[in-house]
């Protein structure tokens, strides 16, 4: 089976993205408004969920964004079959596909690409993309990235002359991994120069694999990049990178400086989610620009009221203007965002935002004569994939002990704790840690951090 790609969609979207790269803000706003009107009309006609959501809008009237009440992932997943606009899509069948690792990046029903999200918002998600949505993501990723090498990047916007390594979650149908596998399927000649490496690997094995592959571009999470920077400074990892791409977690200025100093190249950060993987990317001046021609992002307070530019939000409402098979309209995200009212020095017409997203810690556990890092996304992955637990918090008590908090209680809580203890101990041992203790706290709510997402993994702080 092939993957999803439509050259006509790619051509049309590419022309649109290029045309708006230096357009006036008013032109971008008009384009956004036209796409929003079209999406609302389509959702009202084709999605039973949104038809019900908009039942108060009189027949014949044009629906507006404010006519739609904000919606959470849990509500959409509970009504999945009513939410999607293609009646052939049903959640049970999609979950069967996502449970099969051999079907990563393969076309479903000949026209859809599937991926799943982690449960960091308390509920795992299943997302469906058609060729038009994928063309939008591809164009935004390739044509709005910062280009520090000027003409070299214009000659190679898709980085086809580089050796690209992705270090991340490769044990499921996650968006970044699916995207990489899709690109390899579309262009098989890239297979030797484009590879993925699992964050679940022990750091020594990961270092050896990366050294053998010799990438020129590294794409990973900030915490993983920081861990690899430590290995560079210790002399264990020797690679010659031109760029490092980070995303999926908060990248602090201190983390960026440490990573850039270790590798001797620039870090380029981006902002995306499973719901819209190309929400924004950095310019040469370090501004994170939001792709407002293809999305609407509303910073809101704790009561879902608009937050003015310049003030941090308590949450976000995302409207994806590209995905029409699975409309996302005023979808609640937990990130804190500050929308800057002033334009960026780079001259881009797209607004600049600051994002406070996932901020879990890397845990350092005692190994044989050394400390062993356990990456937060690796810990989350093994608990979600191997223990089937999505709502949890890990607190490190010391170099040998973790405390696992679960909201479950009774027999269900004890069974979940037993599964989690087994997979955490096995994972830590595989990384080279000495045997660890996993203590349980059952029937306890999981606190949320400043970002509004679950505050999942906390390192010991003396």
C-alpha atoms as one frame of an Amber mdcrd trajectory, in Angstrom:
protein
   0.000   0.000   0.000   1.189   3.513  -0.786   1.014   6.666   1.264  -0.966
   9.883   0.746   0.209  12.479  -1.769  -1.497  14.649  -4.385   0.783  16.722
  -6.654  -2.052  19.061  -7.635  -2.756  19.906  -3.991   0.952  20.440  -3.405
   1.245  22.796  -6.374  -1.766  24.870  -5.355  -0.817  25.154  -1.700   2.821
  25.920  -2.491   1.798  28.808  -4.735  -0.479  30.178  -2.005   2.166  29.925
   0.721   4.787  31.627  -1.430   2.365  34.390  -2.427   1.603  35.249   1.198
   5.142  35.047   2.573   5.576  38.797   2.071   1.957  39.873   1.695   0.352
  42.653   3.690  -1.255  41.543   6.972  -4.648  42.606   5.595  -4.275  40.185
   2.678  -3.437  37.351   5.059  -6.449  38.233   7.212  -8.756  38.128   4.166
  -7.380  34.744   3.153  -7.855  33.435   6.684 -11.441  34.744   6.799 -12.328
  33.109   3.471 -10.939  29.758   4.564 -12.710  30.014   7.899 -16.073  30.717
   6.258 -15.571  27.722   3.966 -14.586  25.445   6.862 -17.571  26.449   8.984
 -19.986  25.850   6.117 -18.410  22.471   5.358 -18.431  21.373   9.003 -22.058
  22.390   9.363 -23.019  20.350   6.306 -20.817  17.277   6.693 -20.146  16.759
  10.419 -23.040  15.626  12.611 -21.172  16.868  15.671 -20.752  20.416  14.357
 -24.218  20.469  12.853 -25.487  19.900  16.363 -23.019  22.464  17.704 -24.401
  25.060  15.295 -28.081  24.194  15.597 -28.794  27.576  17.192 -27.681  29.385
  14.011 -30.797  29.927  11.910 -31.016  28.190   8.566 -29.505  30.246   5.764
 -27.419  32.406   8.111 -23.634  32.397   7.845 -22.013  30.827  10.898 -19.160
  32.682  12.610 -16.346  31.447  14.800 -18.035  32.824  17.906 -21.095  30.695
  17.144 -19.050  27.609  18.057 -18.557  26.780  21.712 -14.984  25.720  22.612
 -14.505  21.964  22.514 -12.122  19.604  24.323 -10.381  16.563  22.886 -12.274
  14.228  25.224 -15.629  15.414  23.833 -14.517  14.999  20.224 -13.052  11.549
  20.832 -16.279  10.455  22.561 -18.217  11.554  19.444 -15.549  10.576  16.910
 -17.834   8.906  14.369 -20.148  11.935  14.416 -17.212  14.337  14.283 -15.521
  13.169  11.061 -17.019  14.158   7.719 -16.432  10.837   5.922 -18.913   8.203
   7.186 -16.471   5.426   6.249 -14.221   6.487   9.132 -14.954   4.834  12.467
 -12.824   4.945  15.567 -12.646   1.202  16.197 -11.268   0.508  12.723  -8.764
   3.344  12.999  -7.521   2.063  16.345  -6.924  -1.341  14.731  -4.704   0.323
  12.128  -2.828   2.341  14.755  -2.142  -0.835  16.728  -0.219  -2.280  13.760
   3.342  -0.861  13.464   3.685  -2.265   9.946   1.036   0.193   8.717   2.818
   3.415   9.734   2.356   6.081   7.016   0.268   3.795   4.792  -2.820   5.219
   3.118  -6.098   4.286   4.790  -9.016   3.809   2.369  -6.550   4.917  -0.276
  -6.733   8.585   0.727  -6.074   9.242   4.420  -2.999   9.316   6.633  -3.434
   8.455  10.306  -1.485   9.373  13.389  -2.031   9.310  17.120  -1.098  11.677
  19.901   0.268  11.069  23.349  -2.007  11.513  26.336  -0.341  14.652  27.705
  -3.664  16.463  27.763  -5.220  13.551  29.661  -6.754  11.890  26.597  -4.930
  10.247  23.652  -6.110  11.403  20.257  -6.573   9.872  16.804  -6.132  12.201
  13.842  -6.914  11.772  10.150  -5.341  13.834   7.359  -6.183  13.977   3.682
  -3.885  14.997   0.822  -4.907  18.665   1.021  -4.053  18.962   4.722  -0.741
  17.162   4.196   0.104  19.498   1.324  -0.434  22.443   3.662   1.823  20.990
   6.355   4.499  20.114   3.785   4.497  23.604   2.289   4.610  25.377   5.634
   7.414  23.154   6.903   9.561  23.567   3.789   8.864  27.178   2.796   8.619
  29.016   6.105  11.583  27.656   7.983  14.453  29.974   8.834  17.160  29.767
   6.174  20.518  30.644   7.744  22.397  29.532   4.634  20.446  31.752   2.262
  20.619  30.561  -1.325  21.697  27.073  -0.337  18.322  26.470   1.301  16.397
  27.918  -1.627  18.156  25.422  -3.885  17.306  22.605  -1.471  14.160  23.586
   0.475  13.334  19.966   1.335  16.864  19.233   2.627  17.371  16.462   0.115
  21.167  16.895   0.113  21.467  16.496   3.900  21.757  13.453   6.137  18.811
  13.798   8.470  18.402  11.986  11.794  15.162  12.019  13.759  15.493  11.073
  17.428  12.069  10.597  18.961   9.186   8.251  19.631   9.309   5.570  16.948
   7.207   2.897  18.647   3.828   4.246  17.542   2.007   6.163  14.819   3.134
   9.550  16.140   2.979  12.548  13.819   6.717  13.263  13.462   7.580   9.618
  12.883   4.681   9.131  10.463   5.825  12.214   8.551   9.358  10.884   8.226
   8.197   7.451   7.081   5.841   9.044   4.579   8.694  11.047   3.071  10.818
   7.899   2.819   7.966   6.112   1.028   7.406   8.984  -1.384  11.117   9.283
  -2.177  12.782   5.875  -1.585  16.169   7.191  -2.682  16.231   9.215   0.554
  16.273   6.092   2.739  20.086   5.978   3.053  20.272   9.648   4.149  17.188
   9.883   6.334  16.827   7.725   9.418  15.001   7.588  12.741  16.361   6.596
  16.139  14.323   5.696  19.199  14.533   7.756  22.376  13.877   4.474  24.205
  17.363   3.260  23.322  20.036   3.391  26.043  22.091   6.544  25.594  25.250
   4.567  24.751  23.461   2.726  21.933  21.905   5.943  20.658  25.278   7.686
  20.627  26.841   4.787  18.707  24.033   4.740  16.151  24.210   8.479  15.545
  27.992   8.351  15.235  27.719   5.614  12.612  25.012   7.490  10.679  26.868
  10.861  10.750  23.858  13.181  10.320  24.147  16.789   9.174  20.661  17.689
  10.485  19.223  16.454  13.771  15.500  16.678  14.543  14.500  15.920  18.118
  13.004  17.183  21.371  14.855  19.812  23.434  15.461  17.407  26.319  16.911
  14.804  23.949  19.114  17.429  22.284  20.346  18.478  25.726  21.146  14.873
  26.635  23.112  14.448  23.406  24.906  17.750  24.040  26.152  16.241  27.305
  27.518  13.294  25.341  29.291  15.653  22.934  30.894  17.529  25.817  32.050
  14.250  27.367  33.667  13.263  24.080  31.378  10.289  23.552  29.515  11.662
  20.505  31.206  13.184  17.469  28.922  14.484  14.731  29.171  17.499  12.443
  25.754  19.097  12.291  24.650  22.042  10.211  21.340  22.483  12.033  19.309
  21.097  14.918  15.519  21.192  14.777  13.624  21.057  18.045   9.948  20.907
  18.918   7.399  19.136  21.085   8.678  20.631  24.343   9.578  24.053  25.699
  13.054  25.191  24.639  14.431  27.640  27.194  17.157  30.178  26.279  19.588
  28.346  28.568  18.856  25.016  26.854  19.314  26.575  23.422  22.668  28.119
  24.393  23.964  24.864  25.860  22.948  22.825  22.808  24.359  25.320  20.297
  27.667  25.562  22.140  28.067  21.788  22.317  27.244  21.083  18.672  28.572
  24.313  17.160  25.494  24.923  15.036  22.206  26.748  15.191  19.085  25.405
  16.879  15.860  26.099  15.003  12.734  25.695  17.061   9.203  25.167  15.805
   5.721  24.978  17.289   3.287  22.266  16.368   0.873  19.743  17.774  -0.706
  16.525  16.590  -3.718  18.655  15.695  -1.675  20.986  13.431   1.939  19.990
  13.059   3.186  23.214  11.438   1.685  25.971  13.564   4.769  28.166  13.603
   8.519  28.281  13.051  11.404  30.584  13.845  12.795  33.266  11.586  16.454
  34.303  11.387  15.812  36.819  14.188  14.501  34.152  16.549  10.846  35.150
  16.296   8.356  32.263  16.340   5.891  33.165  13.587   2.353  31.805  13.546
   0.965  30.547  10.204  -2.274  32.499  10.423  -3.205  31.934   6.787  -3.953
  28.295   7.655  -5.073  28.449  11.275  -6.816  30.618  13.833  -5.298  30.673
  17.307  -7.219  32.389  20.089  -5.331  33.034  23.357  -7.874  32.805  26.194
  -8.035  33.084  29.971  -9.296  30.434  32.392 -12.902  31.322  31.467 -12.290
  30.992  27.689 -12.360  34.774  27.266  -9.971  36.474  24.805  -6.616  37.626
  26.152  -5.211  40.823  24.600  -1.857  40.837  22.781   1.128  41.135  25.064
  -0.436  39.153  27.907   0.134  35.417  28.512  -2.880  33.186  28.042  -4.117
  30.374  30.239  -5.004  28.322  27.188  -5.612  28.388  23.449  -8.425  27.720
  21.036  -7.173  26.257  17.755  -9.083  26.263  14.496  -7.380  24.227  11.766
  -8.270  25.653   8.346  -6.548  22.858   6.415  -8.219  19.680   7.701 -11.772
  19.269   6.412 -12.218  15.542   7.069 -11.824  16.061  10.821 -12.745  19.690
  11.519 -11.068  21.273  14.529 -12.916  24.450  15.446 -12.124  26.314  18.674
 -10.327  23.236  19.964  -8.875  23.626  23.447  -5.109  23.438  23.833  -3.421
  23.813  27.203  -0.356  25.830  26.185   0.328  29.316  27.462   0.966  31.705
  24.577   1.829  35.385  24.468   0.932  37.060  21.180   3.259  39.965  20.422
   1.471  43.043  19.070   4.538  44.493  17.335   5.924  43.206  14.007   9.167
  41.233  13.859  12.416  42.823  12.682  12.681  40.149   9.988   9.862  41.809
   8.041   7.496  38.831   8.086   3.803  39.785   8.074   2.964  36.837  10.346
   2.580  37.480  14.087   5.181  36.424  16.643   4.230  34.292  19.628   5.966
  32.935  22.712   4.904  29.489  23.822   5.133  27.752  27.189   4.293  24.146
  26.424   5.446  20.827  27.801   8.091  21.316  30.476   8.755  17.881  31.966
  12.167  17.073  33.423  14.834  14.584  32.445  15.419  12.216  35.369  18.979
  11.196  36.268  19.101   7.827  38.019  22.101   6.055  39.493  23.907   3.665
  37.198  27.108   1.682  37.633  29.569   4.487  38.313  27.587   7.119  36.420
  24.222   8.832  36.286  21.772   7.542  33.660  19.354   9.997  31.976  15.716
   8.975  31.497  14.050  11.289  28.988  10.527  12.480  29.814   9.022  11.575
  26.448  10.597   8.131  26.651   9.079   7.582  30.104   5.701   8.798  28.862
   5.894   6.518  25.849   6.588   3.325  27.795   3.784   4.065  30.280   1.298
   4.840  27.517   2.293   2.095  25.097   3.311  -0.723  27.445   1.231  -0.042
  30.571  -1.812   1.571  28.931  -1.781   4.494  31.391  -2.164   8.090  30.204
  -3.039  10.058  33.336  -0.081   9.969  35.722   2.702  11.879  37.409   6.233
  10.696  38.174   8.188  12.456  40.905  11.808  11.543  41.539  12.546  11.113
  45.255  16.239  10.282  44.874  18.650   8.619  42.444  17.075   5.203  43.108
  13.394   5.979  43.771  10.399   7.227  41.779   6.941   8.052  43.108   4.120
   7.340  40.655   0.839   9.160  41.226  -2.307   7.759  39.599  -5.901   9.020
  39.864  -7.147   5.417  39.774  -7.919   3.686  43.063  -9.073   0.248  44.275
  -8.321  -2.849  42.213  -8.017  -0.849  38.988  -5.427   1.426  40.584  -3.415
  -1.448  42.030  -3.377  -3.264  38.696  -2.302  -0.122  36.849   0.424   0.531
  39.427   1.737  -3.006  39.001   1.917  -2.619  35.203   3.584   0.781  35.485
   6.112  -0.433  38.052   7.140  -3.335  35.812   7.611  -1.250  32.669   9.420
   1.585  34.474  11.831  -0.797  36.177  12.475  -2.668  32.940  13.003   0.566
  31.004  15.393   2.007  33.603  17.390  -1.219  33.646  17.604  -1.233  29.847
  19.037   2.286  29.983  21.766   1.136  32.352  20.328   2.285  35.693  20.725
   0.258  38.841  17.479  -1.328  40.134  14.947   1.370  41.024  12.002   1.477
  43.401   8.634   2.708  42.155   6.331   3.811  44.953   2.644   4.399  44.298
   0.137   7.072  45.279  -3.335   5.958  44.192  -6.514   7.989  44.023  -4.564
  11.253  43.677  -5.301  13.894  41.047  -2.484  14.771  38.680  -1.516  18.457
  38.928  -1.170  20.652  35.874   1.710  23.022  35.275   1.806  26.587  33.990
   1.171  25.361  30.472  -2.126  23.807  31.502  -0.909  20.364  30.449  -0.376
  17.531  32.852   2.721  18.128  34.928   3.926  14.589  34.402   7.589  14.153
  35.235   9.473  16.041  37.931  13.146  15.585  38.797  14.431  15.602  42.350
  15.360  19.069  43.541  17.347  19.109  46.793
